[in-house]
Amino acid sequence: MPPAKRSRPRSPSPRPASPHPASPRPARPRPERAAPDAQRVAAVLAALAEHDPEPRCALEHASPFELLVATILSAQCTDARVNQTTPALFARYPDARALADAEQEDVEELVRSTGFFRNKAKNLRAMARRLVDAYGGAVPREMEALLTLPGVARKTANVVRGECFGLADGVVVDTHVGRLARRLGFTSQSDPVKVERELMELVPREQWIAFGHRLIRHGRAICNARKPACERCHLVDLCPRVDV
């Protein structure tokens, strides 16, 4: 008698798709950031001013043109490295006309140590050419004119206008200023334009230039990114130490 055939177990039939698919869960609204206490903001500004009474730009320069070049080179590079690089660059190309006529390879070699040297050299030459063609080789004072220069965004324009011409359109926001503004609870934004907008609401206009320099110096000397030295910080009693 032949052995009985084993019947295969039936696989469960797939469930029919629902004619009414489930709608995605609505995203939870992010809580609005509470405005920093005005008294604490004033105390922070006073403490910064007391410990840094004469703030100045860390980039060494002798003219608006030199500061413009140095600030472009400072992108993704330390000011110390830029200050080591610019003497040879300015000795070779002392003004906009000389830099505009420079060879790309020659500029690249001089700024190589600052990183992204090909793009920086390209922007420097194009910026210098624009200065020569549009402004007679001089650095313009107007924000709108500065922003037409290759390699120049709002931060660079703010640095040049504030340091060379004493004009404040806003607060210079670099990596140090953005990081410290968040640690101090002055902003929760990460976009530099939004950080600047919120700092402009908190800091009196007459302090915009000095505040930027002071916060940059404080970020380098004490409140660094990886291990802030809170034990020797003169803002320790005023700082909520967000994300520290």
WOGIKA-V240141 format. One line per field, one symbol per residue. ss: DSSP state (a for helix, b for strand, c for the rest). Layout:
BEGIN
ss = ???
END
This chain:
BEGIN
ss = cccccccccccccccccccccccccccccccccccccaaaaaaaaaaaaaaccccccccccccaaaaaaaaaacccccaaaaaaaaaaaaaacccaaaaacccaaaaaaaaaaaccaaaaaaaaaaaaaaaaaaacccccccaaaacccccccaaaaaaaaaaaacccccccccaaaaaaaaaccccccccaaaaaaaaaaaccaaaaaaaaaaaaaaaaaccccccccaaacccccccccccc
END
